[in-house]
C-alpha cells in the first residue's frame, strides 16, 4: 500500500468560494477539526492577501502541531516573504508558490514568454527554499499546458529546490485519461521527477474532480489536494470525504492508504456546513442526509437481511451513529453526558452545565430529544458570542395589522427595550434590535430558516448573513419558535460586528 498524503485547502481555496468567508475563531475551530481528522497538510490561507489572512495563517501555524501548515504565495518575493512570516512558527512549515504554465495564461494573464516563466519559477522556488526546506510548486492551469513546456517547468522547479510538484486542473477541464496521460508523460520525461512528490489539485467544473484525483493516484500521485465537502471556487474542489472513502472502500484497486481518521469525517463536514450556514444536498455522497438512508421496501429488507446488499460502507466508518437513545424531560444529566460521549463530544463541566440547561429548556417544548437536537444545542452554545442577550420579545402581526415588535435585551447588567414596526414580525423585531444596538449601517443580505429535526415540534435553525461596510458575517439562532430563532440569529450576527 502506498501512502497518500491529504493536502486540505478548505481554509484557503474553500473560503474563496462566494459566501464562504470565515472569521478567525471559525478558522481556528476548523483547523483543530482538520488536525483531529489527521490531514497531512493544512493550507491555512493566502498570507499576503490581507492583514486578516496573514493573522489567520499565523494563528493556525501556532496552534496546529500534528500537521504541516502551508501558505499560498504567488511567484513574487513579497508573497513569499509574507508566507514565510506567517508559517515560520509552525512545527512543520511549507511555502506553496505557483505560476501559470498554459499558453492561455502566459499570453493573456502573465504576459510572459516561456523563457521568462522558467526564470521566474527558478527565482521564486530558490527564494522560498532559502526560508524553508518544504517548498511546493504548482503549475497553474497545468492540464491546458503544452506537455513539453510543462515538463521543462517541473524540471526547473525541482532543480531549484521544490520537493512537491502540484499538477492542478485549475478549471476542471481534464478527464481521468488526461490526468493519467499527463502524469505518465512527466514521469517519463522529467529527469529529476524522482526527487519530488507528485500532487494534483482538481476542480469540479465538469463534475470530475474526485474521479480525476483518484485517476492521478493510479498514475503515481502521492498527494491529493482537496477540501471538506468539496468547497471552493466555482463548482468547487475534489471532496476530501469522497476521495478517502473511495480509497478505503476500493483498497485493492487503488493500492493506496492515508492516515485520515475516517470516524471524524461526518463531524468535520457538519462543523463546516454549520459555520458557513449552508446545508449539504440530500444526495451528497458520504455526508448527505440520504447517504445511508433506505426507504424502498426492497432495500430495507435487503439491508436487514445482510447490510452489504445495499451498503458498501458503514455509517459508523464516517462517525455517523445509527443506534438511538430516547432522551426526554425525565432524563438526567448523566444520560445526556453519556449520549454526547457516544456522539464523540467530550465536554468540560462548565460546557456540560450550559448545554444541559438548554436541554432542559428544550424538554419543556419537545417530548423526545434526538441526537440531532443534542448536536444542534451543542453547536449553538459554541457559537454564542459575547454581547447582547435576548431577555424576551413580543410580536404582533396579521394580514390587516402592521407588524410590530417589542424586544428586550441585556448587556452585562444593563437592560434595553425598544419597539418598532415593520413588514411583518421579523422585520419589526430586527428594526427594534437596530434601535438598541447602535453601529454602522447594516444590511440583511440573506435570511433562511429550516427545521433541524422532524415533526411539528422540530427545532428551527435560522441563518442570516449581515453586511456592515466591508464586514460580512453569518449569524445563527436555534429555537422551536421560528421567530425566536430568527431574532437570536440576528443578535448573534450583530454581536459579531460590534
LUMTITOR-861989 format. One record per residue: x, z negated, y of N, C-alpha, C in turn. Coordinates in steps of 0.2 Angstrom, whole numbers, plus 2048, in hexadecimal, padded with zeros to 3 digits. Atoms other than C-alpha are relative to their C-alpha. Layout:
BEGIN
XZYXZYXZY/...
END
This chain:
BEGIN
8048007FA800800800804800806/7FC8007FA8078058117FC7FC805/8038047FB8047F981F7FE804806/8037FC7FA7F980082D7FF7FB806/8018047FB7FB7F883E7FA802804/8067FF7FC7EC7F68498027FE808/7FE8007F97EF7F985C7F9800803/8078017FD7DF7F2865801801807/8007FF7F97DC7F98767F97FF803/8068027FD7CB7F18798007FE808/7FF8037F97D27E8889802806805/7FE7FB7FB7D97F88907FB807800/8047FA8007D180888A7F87FF7FF/8078028017C17FF8857FD7FE807/8038037FA7BF7F78967FF806805/8017FB7FB7C180889F7F98047FF/8077FD8017B080E8987FB7FD806/8058027FB7A380E8A67FB7FA7FE/80480680179A7FD8A78037FB7FB/7FD8058057A67F489B8067FC803/7FB8047FD7B17EB8A87FF7F97FE/8008078027B57D98A48047FC805/7FD8047FC7BA7CA8AD8067FC7FC/7FA8038037CB7C08AA7FE7FC7FA/8018058057C37B28A07FD8047FA/8037FC8067B97BF8958068047FC/7FB7FC8037C97C98928047FB7FB/7FC8058047D27B988C7FC7FE7FA/8048018067C37B58808018057FB/8007FB8047C47C68798078007FD/7FA8008037D77C58778017FB7FB/7FF8058057D67B586E7FC8027F9/8047FD8067C97BD8628048057FD/7FC7FB8037D47CC85F8067FD7FD/7FA8048037E37C085B7FD7FD7F9/8038038067D77B784F7FE8067FA/8027FA8047D27C88488068037FC/7F97FE8027E57CB845802807801/7FE7F97FE7E77DC84E8087FF801/7F88007FF7FA7E084F802800807/7FF7FF7F97FA7E68617FA7FF804/8058007FB7EF7E2870802803806/7FE7FD7FA7F07EE87E7FB7FD805/8048047FC7EB7E288B7FE803807/8027FD7FA7E97EE89A805805802/7FC7FB7FD7F17FA8A68037FC806/7FE8067FB7FB7ED8B1801803807/7FF7FE7F97FF7F88C07FA802803/8067FE7FD7ED7FD8C37FD7FC806/8038047FB7E87EE8CD8037F97FF/7FE8078017ED7DB8D07FC7FD7FA/8048038057DF7D68C58028037F9/7FD7FE8077E57E18B68067FD7FF/7FA8038017F67DB8B88007F97FE/8018078017F07C98B87FD7FF7F9/8048018077E57CC8A88058027FB/7FB7FF8057F47D489F8057FB7FF/7FB8068018007C68A37FD7FA7FD/8038068047F37B989E7FF8017F9/8007FF8077F07C188E8077FF7FC/7F98008038037C388B8027F87FF/7FF8078018047B088E7FD7FC7FB/8058048057F67AA8838018037F9/8007FD8077F87B68748077FE7FD/7FA8028048057B08678018047FA/7FF7FD8078027BA8577FF807800/8017F97FF8007CB85E805803805/7FC7FD7FB80B7D78677FB802806/8057FF7FA8047D9879803806804/7FE7FA7FD8067EA8817FC801807/8037FE7FA8037F1893801808800/7FF7F87FF800804896803801807/7FC7FE7FA80B80C8A3801808800/7FE7F97FF80C81E8AA8088017FF/7F97FF80181D8268A8804800807/7FD8017FA82381F8B98027F9800/7FC80680082E8118BD7FB7FA803/8048057FD8218078C87FB7FD7FA/8058028058158078B98047FC7FB/7FD8038058228028AD8037F9802/7FF8067FD8287F48B87FB7FB800/8068048008177ED8BA7FE7FE7F8/8028028078147EE8A78057FB7FD/7FB8048038247E58A37FF7F9803/8028067FD8207D78B07FA7FD7FD/80680280380F7D58A88017FD7F9/7FF8028078157D48968067FC7FE/7FA8038028267CC8977FF7F97FD/80180780381F7BB8937FD8007F9/8038008068177C18838067FE7FA/7FC80280681E7BB8728038077FE/7FE7F980381F7CE86D7FE805805/8037FC7FB81E7D987D8018087FE/7FF7F980181C7EC87C7FE804807/8027FC7FB81C7F988A7FE8077FD/8037FA8038118088867FF805806/8007FB7FB8158178917FE8077FE/8037FA80280D828891801806805/8007FA7FC80E83A8977FD8067FC/8037FB8038048498948058067FD/7FC7FB80380B8578897FC8077FF/8047FA8017FD864888801805806/7FF7FB7FB7FF8758927FB7FE806/8058027FB7EE87089B8027FB805/7FE8067FC7F485F8A1806802804/7FA7FF7FD8058658A57FF804806/8017FB7FB7FF8738B07FC7FD806/8058027FB7F086C8B98007F9802/8008077FE7F38598B98077FE802/7FA8027FF8058568B8804805805/7FC7FB7FD80B8668C08078007FF/7F980180281B8658B68018067FB/7FE7FC8058258718AC8017FC7F9/7FE80480782986D8998067FD801/7F98047FF83B86989E7FF7FA804/8018067FC83585D8AB7FD7FB7FC/80480580482985589F8057FC7FC/7FB8038058378528938057FB804/7FC8047FC84284B8A17FD7F9801/8048067FE83583F8A67FF7FB7FA/8008048068328398948067FC7FF/7FA8038018448368928027FA805/7FE8057FA84682C8A37FB7FA7FF/8058058018368228A08017FB7FA/7FF80480783981D88E8067FC801/7FA8047FF84B8188927FF7FA805/8018067FB84680E8A17FC7FA7FD/8048058038398058978047FC7FB/7FC8038058458028898057FB803/7FB8057FD8517F98957FC7F9801/8048067FF8437EC8977FE7FD7F9/80380280783C7EA8858038047FA/7FE7FC8068417EF8747FA8047FD/8067FD80382F7F486F7FD805805/8027FB7FC82B8048787FC8057FC/8047FB80381D8108747FF805805/8017FB7FC81B82187A7FA8047FE/8067FC80280B82B87A800807804/8007F97FE80A83E87C7F9801802/8087FF7FE7F983F8867FE8077FE/8037FA8017EE84D8808048047FA/7FB7FD8057FA8508717FC8057FB/8037FB8057ED8598667FE806803/8017F97FD7EB867873807802803/7FA7FE7FE7FE8688758038057FB/7FD7FB80580987686E8057FC7FB/7FC80480581186F85E807800801/7F98007FF8228758628027FC806/7FF8047FA82286D8737FF7F87FF/80280780181A85D86D8067FD7FB/7FA80380482885B8608067FF804/7FA8017FB83585D86E7FF7F9804/8018067FC82C84F8788007FA7FB/7FF80680482B8438698077FF7FE/7F980180183D8468658047FD806/7FD8027FA8428438777FE7F8801/8028067FF8388338778037FB7FB/7FD80480583F82C8678087FF802/7F98007FE85183186D8017FB806/7FF8047FA84E82787D7FE7F97FE/8018078028498178737F97FE7FE/80780280283681886F8007FF7F8/80080280883380F85E7F98017FE/8077FE80282081485E7FF807804/8027FA7FD81A8268617F88017FF/8087FF8018078288647FE807802/8037F98007FE8388617F9800802/8078017FE7EE83786B7FC806800/8057FB7FF7DF8428697FC7FE806/8038037FA7DB83E87B7F9802802/8077FE7FE7CB84887D7FC8017FA/8047FF8067C584786B7FF8077FE/8017F98017C88598688028027F9/7FD7FE8077D18598577FB7FF7FA/8048018077CA85A8458057FC7FC/7FC8048047D18508378068047FD/7FA7FC8027DB85F831805801805/7FC8007FB7E28618428057FA800/7FC8067FF7E984F8428058007FA/7FC8008067F0851830806806801/7FC7FB7FF7F88628358067FE805/7FB8027FB80085B8458057FB7FE/7FB80680380784B83D8058037FB/7FC7FD80580E85582F805805803/7FB7FC7FC81686283B8057FB803/7FB8047FD81E8548458057FD7FB/7FB80380582584B8358058057FE/7FB7FA80382D85C830804802805/7FD7FD7FB8338618418047FC805/7FD8047FC83985284A8057FC7FC/7FB80280484A84D8448007F87FF/80080780084983B8497FA7FC7FF/8078038008378378458007FA7FC/80080580483C82B8388027F9803/7FE8067FC84281F8467FB7FD804/8068037FC83181C84D7FA8007FB/8068008038208178477FB805803/8057FB7FE8128248487FA7FD801/8078037FE80281F8517FC806802/8057FB7FD7F28288557FB7FC804/8058037FC7E58258627FB805801/8057FA8007D582F85F7FA7FE804/8068017FC7C683186B7FA8037FC/8067FF8047B48338657FC806803/8047FB7FC7AE8428707FC8047FB/8047FC8057A984C8607FE7FB7FA/8028058057A583C8568058007FA/7FB7FF8067B583E84B8067FB801/7FB8047FE7C08308528037FC7FA/7FE8048067C08258428028057FB/7FE7FB8067C1834836807802802/7F97FD7FE7D083B8408057FA7FF/7FB8058017D982A8408017FF7F9/7FF8018087D682882D8048067FD/7FC7FA8027DD83A82B8077FF801/7F98017FD7EC8358358047FB7FB/7FC8048047F08278298028047F9/7FE7FC8067F083381A806804801/7FB7FC7FE7FC83D8248077FC802/7FA8047FE80882F8278007FB806/8018057FB8028258368007F97FE/7FF8078028068138357FD7FB805/8048047FB7FD80D8457FA804803/8077FD7FE7EB81084A7FE7FD807/8028027FA7E680E85C7F8800801/8088008007D380985E7FE7FA804/8038067FC7C77FD8667FA7FD7FC/8068038037BA7F18607F9803802/8067FD7FE7A97F985F801807802/7FF7F97FE7B180A8637FF801808/8018007F97B0806876806805803/7FA7FD7FD7BA8118827FD806805/8027FB7FC7B982088E7FC8057FD/8057FB8027AB82D88C7FD7FD7FA/8048028067A582C87A8047FA7FC/7FC8068037B281E8768068027FB/7FA8008047C081B86A7FE8007F8/8018018077C281A8577FE7F8800/8028078017B980A8528047FC7FB/7FC8048047C47FC84B7FD7FE7FA/8048038067B77F583F7FF8057FB/8017FB8047B48068388068027FC/7F97FE8037C680A8358027FB7FB/7FD8068047CA7F982D7FC8007FA/8048008067BB7F98218008067FC/7FF7FA8047BE80B81C8077FF7FC/7FA8018037D08068187FF7FB7FA/8018058057CA7F780E7FC8027FA/8057FE8057BC7FF8058038067FC/7FD7FA8037C680F8018087FF7FF/7F98028017D78077FD8048057FC/7FD7FB8047DB8137EF801807803/7FF7F97FC7D88227FA805800805/7FC8007FA7E181D80A8077FD7FE/7F98038017EF8128028027FC805/7FD8047FB7F08088117FC7F9801/8038067FF7EC7F68168027FD807/7FE8037FA7EC7EC8268007F87FF/8008088007EE7D982A7F97FE803/8078027FD7DC7D98327FC7FB7FC/8058058047D17CA82D7F9803801/8067FC7FF7C27D482A7FA7FB801/8058057FF7B77C482A7FF7FE807/8008017F97BA7C383D7FD806804/8027FA7FD7B37D58407F97FF804/8068007FD7A17D18438007FB806/8008057FA7A47C284F804803806/7FC7FD7FA7B17CC8597FB805803/8047FA7FE7A57DB85A7FA7FD804/8068047FC7967CF8608037FE806/7FD8037FA7A17C686C801806806/7FF7FA7FB7A67D78757F9803802/8077FD7FE7947DE8757FD7FB805/8038057FC78E7CD87C803800807/7FD8007F979B7CD88A7FF806804/8027FA7FC7977DF88F7F9800801/8078007FF7857DB88E7FC8067FD/8037FA8047817EA8827FF7FE7F9/80280180777A7EB8718038067FC/7FE7FA8047817F58627FA8047FE/8067FC80377680385C7FE7FD7F9/80380380776B7FE84D8048037FA/7FD7FD80677480A842808801801/7F98007FF7868068488037FE7FA/7FC8028067928068398037F9800/7FD8078017987F58337FC7FB804/8028057FB7917EB8427F9801802/8077FF7FE7807F28457FB7FC7FD/8058058037707E88427FE8037F9/8037FD80676B7F48348068027FB/7FA7FE80477D7F682C7FF7FD7F9/8018038067787EA81E7F97FE7FF/8078018017657EB81F7FD8057FB/8047FB80575A7F28117F97FE801/8078017FF7487F58147FC8047FA/8047FC8057438038078007FC7FA/80180380673C7FC7F78068017FB/7FB7FE8057488067EC8077FD801/7FA8037FE7578007F68007F87FE/8018078017517EE7F58017FE7F9/7FF80280874F7EE7E28078027FE/7F97FF8027607F67E08057FB802/7FB8057FE7697EA7EA7FF7F97FD/8028068047607DB7E28038017F9/7FD7FF8077657E27D1807800800/7F87FF8007777E77D5802802808/7FF7FE7F977D7E67E7803806801/7FC7FA7FF7897F47E57FC807800/8047FA80077B8007E37FF803806/8017FD7FA7788027F58057FC806/7FC8037FB7867F77FD8078027FE/7F97FF8027997FD7FD8047FB802/7FD8067FD79E7ED8067FB7FB801/8058067FF7977DC8088007FE807/8008027F97917D58188057FA801/7FB8057FF79C7C6815807802802/7F97FD7FF7AB7D1815802801808/7FF8007F97A87D38287FF7FA804/8028077FC7A37C182C7F9800801/8088017FF7907C482B7FD7FC7FA/8038048057887B68217F98037FE/8067FE8027797BB8177FB7FA7FE/8048068027737A98117FD7FD807/8038027FA7677A181D7FE7F87FF/80280780076478F8217FA7FF806/8068017FB75378A82A8027FA804/7FF8057FB7567808397FA7FF804/8068017FC7487788438017F9804/7FF8067FB74476984E8027FA7FC/7FE80780374775C8408078017FD/7F980080275876283C8057FC805/7FC8047FC766757842806803802/7FA7FD7FD77675984B8058037FB/7FC7FE80578075A83B7FE8067FC/8037F9803775768834802806804/7FE7FB7FC778772843808801800/7F97FF80078B76F8438028037F9/7FE7FD80778C7738307FE808800/8027F9800783784833804804805/7FB7FD7FC78E7888428078017FD/7FA7FF80479D7858378008067FB/8017FA80479679182A800806803/8007FA7FC79479E837807801803/7F97FF7FE7A679C83B8027FD807/7FF8037FA7A579184B8027F97FF/7FE8078007AF78184D8007FD807/8018027F97AA77785C8037F9801/7FE8077FF7B17688657F97FC801/8068047FF7A57598677FC802806/8047FF7FA7A175D8797FC8077FF/8047F980179D7708747FA7FF7FC/80680180579276A8667FB7FC803/8058047FC78975D8717FC805804/8047FB7FB78576B87E7FC8057FC/8047FC80377F7778717FA7FD7FC/80580480377576A8687FA7FE805/8058017FB76C7668787FC806801/8047FA7FF76777887A7FC8017FA/8047FF8067627798687FA7FC800/80680480075676A86A7FB803805/8047FD7FB74F7728797FC8067FD/8037FA80474C78286F7FB7FE7FB/8058028057447798617F97FE803/8078017FD73677486D7FC806801/8047FA7FF73278686F8008057FA/8007FC80673678D85E7FF7FC7FA/80180480773178784C8078017FC/7FA7FF80574078F843806803805/7FA7FE7FC75279184B8048047FB/7FC7FB80475B7A0843808800801/7F98007FF76E7A3841801804807/7FF7FC7FA76C7B084F7FF7FC807/8028047FB7647A385A8067FB802/7FB804800772797857806803804/7FB7FC7FD77F7A485B7FF802808/8027FE7F97767A986B8017FA805/7FF8067FC7757978718087FE801/7F98017FF78879586E803804805/7FD7FB7FB78D7A58777FE7FF807/8028017F97827A18868037F9803/7FC8067FE78A78F887807802802/7F97FF7FF79B797887800804807/8007FC7FA7967A38957FE7FD807/8038037FA78E7978A18067FE805/7FB8017FB7987968B17FE7FA804/8018067FC79B7888BD7FC803806/8047FE7FA78F7898CC7F97FD800/80780180077D7898CF7FD7FF7F9/8048018077717828C17F9801802/8077FF7FF75F7868BF7FD7F97FF/8048068017547768C17F98027FE/8067FD80374377F8C07FE805805/8037FA7FC73978E8C67F88007FF/8077FF8017277928C97FF807803/8017F97FE7217A48CA7F8802800/8077FE8007107AC8CE800808801/8007F980070C7BE8CB7FA8037FD/8067FD8036FE7CA8C77FF807803/8017FA7FD6F77DB8CA7FD801807/8038007F96EE7D68DA8037FA804/7FD8067FC6FA7C88DF808802801/7F97FF7FE70B7CA8E88047FB7FC/7FB8058047197C38DC8037FC805/7FC8057FC7207B38E38037FB7FB/7FD80580472C7A68DC8037FB804/7FD8067FD7327958E08067FE7FB/7FA8028057447918D98047FA803/7FC8067FF74D7818D98068007FC/7F98008037607808D68047FA802/7FC8057FE76D7738D6807802800/7F97FE80077F7748DB8047F9801/7FE8078007887648D67FB7FB801/8068057FF77D7568DE7FC803805/8057FD7FB7747628EA7FB8047FD/8067FC8027637698E87FE805805/8027FB7FC75D7798EF7FA8037FD/8067FD80274C7818EF7FE805805/8037FB7FB7457918F67FA8047FC/8067FC80373679C8F4801807803/7FF7F97FE7357AF8F57FB8047FD/8057FB8037297BE8F28048067FE/7FC7FA80272E7CE8E97FB8047FC/8047FB8047287DC8DE8007FD7F9/8008038067247D18D08047F9800/7FD80680072A7C08CA8077FF800/7F980080073B7C48C6804802806/7FD7FE7F973F7CD8D67FF7FA805/8028067FC7377BE8DF8057FB7FF/7FB8058027427B28D6807802802/7F97FE7FE7527BC8D98017FF808/8008007F874E7BD8EC8007F8802/8008077FE74B7AA8EC8077FD7FE/7F980280275C7A78E3805803805/7FC7FD7FB7647B38F08007FC806/8018057FA75D7A78FE8057FA7FF/7FC8078027667988F5807802800/7F97FF8017767A08F0802805805/7FE7FB7FB77E7A88FF8068047FE/7FA7FC80278B7B58FE7FF807803/8017FA7FE78E7C79017FA8047FE/8057FC8027827D58FF8008017F8/8007FE80777D7D68EC7FB8057FE/8057FC8027747E38E38008007F8/80280080776C7E38D28018077FD/7FE7F98037747F28C87FC8017FA/8047FE80676B7F08B87FD7F97FD/80380680375F7E48AF7FD8027F9/8037FF80675A7E389D7FE7F97FD/8028068047527D78917FE8027F9/8017FE8077517D787E7FF7F97FC/80180680474C7CB8718067FF7FB/7FB80280575A7C28677FE8007F9/80380180674F7BE8597F98037FF/8077FD80173E7C38527FB7FB801/80680480072D7BD8547FE7FF808/8038017FA7227B88638047FA804/7FC8057FD72D7A9866808801801/7F97FE80173D7B38668047FE807/7FC8017FA74B7AE872801807804/7FF7FA7FC74D7BB8808067FF804/7F98007FC75E7C08877FF805805/8007FC7FB75E7C7898807801802/7FA7FE7FE76D7D189E800804807/8007FC7FA7707D68B0807801802/7FA7FE7FD77E7DF8B97FF800807/8018017F97817DA8CB806802803/7FB7FE7FC78C7E28D88007FD807/7FF8037F97937DA8E8807803802/7FA7FD7FE7A07E58F18038047FA/7FC7FD8067AD7EA8E47FF7FD7FA/8018048067A87DD8D87FA8027FC/8067FE80579D7E18C98007FB7FA/8008058067987D38BD7F98017FC/80680080578C7D18AE7FE7F9800/8028068017817C28AD7FB8007FA/8058008067777BC89E7FC7F9800/8048068017697B089B7FC8007FA/8038018067607A988C7FB7FB800/80680480074F7A288A7FA8037FC/8067FD80373F7A48807FB802806/8047FD7FA7377A7892804805803/7FC7FA7FE73C7B88978027FF808/7FE8017F973B7B38AA8057FB801/7FA8058007467A48A78068037FE/7FA7FC8027527AF89E803804806/7FE7FC7FB7527BB8AC8037FC806/7FD8047FB7557AE8B98077FD7FF/7FA8028027637A68AF806805800/7FB7FA80076C7B78AD802801807/7FE7FE7F976B7BA8C08057FA803/7FC8067FE7727A88C48078017FD/7F97FF8047807AB8B7804805804/7FC7FB7FD7857BB8C08027FE807/7FE8027F97847B48D28057FB800/7FB80580178E7A58CC8078037FF/7FA7FD80279C7B18C6803803807/7FE7FC7FA79C7BA8D78027FB806/7FE8057FB79E7A98E18057FC7FE/
END
